[in-house]
Structures are given as C-alpha cells and as structure tokens.
C-alpha cells in the first residue's frame, strides 16, 4: 500500500476498507494514519468506489486536501473528475496487485526455495568436507544421522550404524566414556575433551569427542545430541614421542633421570608410609671408555643396550632401572624388608645377581666383549634424606667400590659422606694452591753402591697454610683429574732445567730425575715444549731423566715409543718408575728406549729377610743386567738393605738411609758449599 500511495498526488488522501462499508474498525490502510499525511477537513468532498474481488468486497475512499483544493481553484467539476480518475487508478492497481499476488508469491517462493537449496547444498558440502565423524544421537543413545568424509574411520558402512544403540557398535569402556559426555551435554549444553581409543583395521586409533545438546523443534519434543568425534591419533603419537623424549633415555628406552627421580619420590613416600626398606643401586661400568675409544661409539651403544636388557631382566614389576647417562645406571628396588638388616641382606643378594649379569661376556657384531661394573648401594628411607641425598649416597658408595679395585659392591656408610666432603674441600683448596704459590720442589739424593752422590729425584710438595704438608698420594690424583698436573709438571721441569744449569759447572755428572704425568707426556706439543725449555735454560739434556710408570704403556704403545725415541735423540733418558707393580712385560722392555729401572720400595723394604722379595729384586737386577739397563732401588732405609743391594750389583740406591727429601734450593746451596 505504501508503494501505491507513492504513485498518488500527495494532496489527495486515500483510504482502503475491508468490506462494503467505510467502517473505521475495518480500515486496512489510510494515508493520513499510516503515512503521517494531513487528514481531510471535516465535510470535505469524498469519492467512494466498491468492487468485489476474490470473493470479498473492498471499499476505496478518496478526499482532497486543502492544498489540492487551492491548487485547482475550487473548481468542483475538475476536482470530481480528477478524483474519479485517481480513484479508478487506485482501484485498478489494487485489482492488479490482488490478481497477480499468486504469481508473485509463487515466484518469491521459487526464489526462496532455490536459495534454501543452495544453502542446504553448501552446508551439505561443508559438513561432508569436515575431516571428523559427525553424528546425531537420540536421548536413548541411538544414532540418528551420520555425516563425514572419513568413512575410513568406521569399522563398517555408515548405514549399518544408523538406528543402532551405542552399546551395539562400541566397546564397553568407550560406551561409558560416551555416556558420560552425553550426560554432561544434557546438563550443561556442551561437553568436550573426552578421549577414547578404538582398534580399527588392526591399528589403534585415538578419538576426541565433543557433544552439543540440540533442543527439540517443538515444545515437548525430546532433545538430541550432535556429536563430533575427531581423529587425534597423530597428536597422541606426537604427545607420546614428546613424553618419551622427556622421560626416557633415547638409546636404551629406560627411564631417564627425570622419571627415575619421580619413581624414587613415590618409592620413598611408600617406604615411609608402610614401614618398608628399599635400596638404590648406582652402577658404573668399569673401563667402558676403552671400548668406545677402541671400537667406536656404535659398539659402545650396542653394549649399553645389552646392559640395560640384562638389568631389566632381573627386576620385579615394582622395581625400576634407569640410565643417568654415559655408562651410569640406577636400580631402584622397593620393599626389601621391614628392617635394615633384612633389607641389607636382600640388597646384597640382588647386588650379587646384578654383578653376575654384568660379568657375563657380551657379543656385539659377532665379536666378544667383557665389561664389569662397580656398584654403590644405599638403603632408604633415612631420616630427613630426600631423593637427591639417595643418589648422592649411592654415587659416593660406587666411587668407594672403584677405589677398592673396581668390579665391587660397596654399601653407603655415613663416614663415606664425611670423606667425600673432605675430598671436595681438598680439591677446592688445591685449585687455590697454585695461584697462592703453596707448592715447593724437594729433592731426595741418589747414591751409587759405595754411597757416592750420583744425582737426585725431584719431588713435588704441597704446604697448605692450615692443613700443613699434604701427602702427594692425596693431591697428585686430584691434580691429574682436574688437569692442574699440566701446570705443575711443566713448573717442575723448569725447576729441573734451572738446577741442572746451576750444577753443570761444578757437578756436570749429577743427574736429576723428574716424574712424568701420563697426561703431560701425551700432550701434542710436549716434545716441542720440553725442547724449548732445554734451549732456553741451557741445561744438558743428557743429565735429565724422565721417570714414567708402566701405565703409560697401556694403549698407544707405538705412539709412546715414537715419542720416547724423539726425546732420547735429544739426549734425554727414561726410567721406568715403580717397576714390577704395574703392567710388567718383557716384550716392551725390549722395544722401549730405556736407560733405567727403578725397583719399587714395596720389594725393597723386606729384603734381605723375606725370600720372596729378595728373589724378585734379584730377578729384576738380572733382567736389567742382560738388557743393559741401570737400576735404582727405592726405599732403602737400613744398612742391611744397602749391603744386600750393593752385593747384588744394584747401581743406584735411594732412601732415608742416604738422605730425606729437602728443598731443592737448600740442596743446591749445600752442593755449592761442598765444592
């Protein structure tokens, strides 16, 4: 009607009634009322037209407004004619609108149907493209509809699922999970994050279920559920890989330190709660580095995997074996007894089994290998001791087992902790000793069979401001481990060269011996550094004797011989220190460019009364004589020992009988004074 009104003169008021009378109660449209136009004046002229259409009677009235009357100069004839024309046009237009309403309605309906079909097809395409399983499920848990492009995720065709109850197509444990999700959606309107596994085509798949409640279309209709099940197998596998990387050793598959500590925390809490005693075993493979160095890490890794399998095979389901890294393994054994003694006996028995398993030969790539392990054991729970304390105690006990000769088992004792703390304190003091100049070089004289001075051995001494003199057998191994021995060894060599330079004018025949660290000897530039030192000081190389131990010969023998030969060609001489206590072999005696053997004091101290030691000393002297080597006997403290050695044709003697170690500077001053 508003569209029709826009076609009329704005100064004419049109009104349409539903019926044969111009009854305001049945008024359908009024330009004055509906369009806000001025109302006709009271008593104004009005034209009325009635017509029947569609089985109904319609009444149209039209009245001029004052503006219209003014415009036509109140000419009644013209006004009536014009109103008749307008009224006829309005009636015709209304008739046309009503006659064509059906066609236009059908056209609108057709367009709307096409639009709805397009929207439906678009929605259908969208739903079919979703890579998830989309179901509509009834309140009684039956499948009503299914949509997805992933029919491959179904164990049967979609049609076979429709109308079926969840319990008919899903395993019981999955049904329970789905029921919980439906109940949550019914209560809250939505449920998400419910995960469940399914075996499909021989593979284990993981799904995540999200459910939304769909209320009934009409009041009283029961709600249904729209369930979306997403394949999250790849995500679960990625999570599993991440979890394994975070909690498991990549090589052996054993729990790593992080997961092991979690197991230890639970075991410790359980032991305290139940009054049970458990044990923690710290295992370190002995000399494993040799296998890595000689055969490569691939062989070493394969052996570590076999070690892991052997340890796993000995344990109960409640026990844990983990790898901390390198060649270190930890075994956590729970519930070994209700008291310490019972648990200790059970731990000892398990330790024996673990050692026997590790001692058995290994085969890697068809070749046999052997590897034993040193083992430290601590019992738990201890008062106020946590997981880190347990690891520290077992580790401390393991190092005690190594110190006792390796391939042994040692149980932690509180005294070990005190010893470990003392070792740490000493190691820290050692690092400060070098910059604070707490070291000194001493010398112990060496004499011939007649007692005449022929040289001396330089000895390193450490004088701590609070500890006093620290024994060499305590700080030398620490210096080796920390690398400080390289600086100390070079300093002692410099002292020896300077001393030989001082001795050369008055005592050119005296020789000085210096103990060589294996670490120092194997430096790549050791030969060049020593040569530069000799040239700088002007010391005679022929009077410098380098004492090495038999352990130097383990490993790269050819490289050792080549390096020794270069130094001998420079004029230096070599002596095997503590001969007979280590890797004694006549084969290397023939190959090495040696000058001297030193008999260890452990063989000298009981001669000539002990027949065994006496025989060993005489055998060493005989071998040296046939190989043309000089011999120095250490630890000579009695005249009887000196007489026996002289009678046995030992060329050199060294010990308290002939002089205690004294500062090098004092020894040199005494020689200069004696002329």
C-alpha angles and dihedrals in degrees: 000000000000088000090052092048091057088062094058130082107273090228094062122080116218124195128181124200131192101231144026095290132064090239115164090214089063097041111136100181139008125179089208095050102033101034099034094241122151115277119242115264118260111274092016119154113273130191119205130195128180127194138167120233132162091001092303135102118233127193124204123189128186129190129181119237123226091259090057092049091050091050094055094043093242093289101162097198095052091045094053092046094049093047089050091054093047092046091050090050091050092048091048092048092049091049090050092049092051094044093050096039093096093052093046091047090051090049091050090046091050092050091047091048091052090048091048091048090049091049090046092050091046091050090045090052091048093049091046090052094054107110091217136083110259119195137172110213128192126231090258089056099256123140111246103171140006131198129173144115089227102080085145087075091064124086090219139013115296092244091063091060098051113105092011123126117243089244089058096060107026134061115259095251091051091047090056091052091049092048091053090051092049092049091051091049091048090052101038103021093244140045126185143168098046108149128194138165128233132188107230123173092343092307129106111237128187124214135188117213126211120181131190125189116239112202120220119271093234131036109274095023112129117247123248132203132242107210124191116193115192126198105236097167094119091048092050090048090049090049089050091050091049090048092050091049090050099044109021136062109252095218104044102019090233123136111277126222093280096054092037091057090051090053090047092052092052092045091050092050091047093049092052093045097048099033093240128141123224136179137228118209120200111197126190119181113236118239092350090146090067091063092049092048096045102038105020134250094285090066091042092051092049090052091049090054090053091049090052092051093049093051092047091051092061099051135091121237090258093054127085133211119193139173119231094189139281109023096331121116131177127206119198113199119185134199099017094153148328093251137037097252095051091045092047092054091048091048090050091052091049091048090055090052092049092050093048090050092051093046094059114103119264128218119210120175090344095306125110122238134177128210131167129188140224113225134202121193132195127180123223152247101042123172112279091349117137133191094279089051089052092052092046093050094048090046091050091050090049092056089049088055090052091049089053091060107288128261088067139117122235127183118216117255125183090244088064090062091053090049091049092050090049091050090051092049091049092049090052091049089050092058090054094045096075099054089041092053095236094149127092136184117234129183132212116201124241120207136187126244090280093052096254116145112255102164145305144251118240113227128192116229131189119207111190116198091232106019094046118208110005113208114247092232087064102046103030094068089048091050089050092051095047096042092241087120089077093064093039093048093050091048092052090050089052090051090050093050092048091049092050089051089054092046097046098084097048106019107026093158096057115104129203124213123209126191112235123214114224088227091055095044092053095053109125093234098035095115093049093047093051092047091052090049092054092047093048094050098036091227117159107252092207091068095053115091119192113209115208131176127235090251087074088072095059109100121002099034095162092051090047092051092047092052093045090050092054091052093046089052087057088058101260123131132220132219128189106228122212090010114198097027099084140021096348113180131157090211094069092042088065094049103041121087093235131167102183149014123214116209110221116244091237087074095042101049096072098040135145093012097054110070094203096052090042091054092048092051092048091048092052091049091049093050092047092049093053091047092047094243128145119235132214119189116211128208098033105167106152134054090234090060091048093049092049092050093046090049088050090055097250106167099205136036129191129177148093090295089072101031144318122245112279135179112288093232092055092047092051092047091051091051092049090049092049089052 
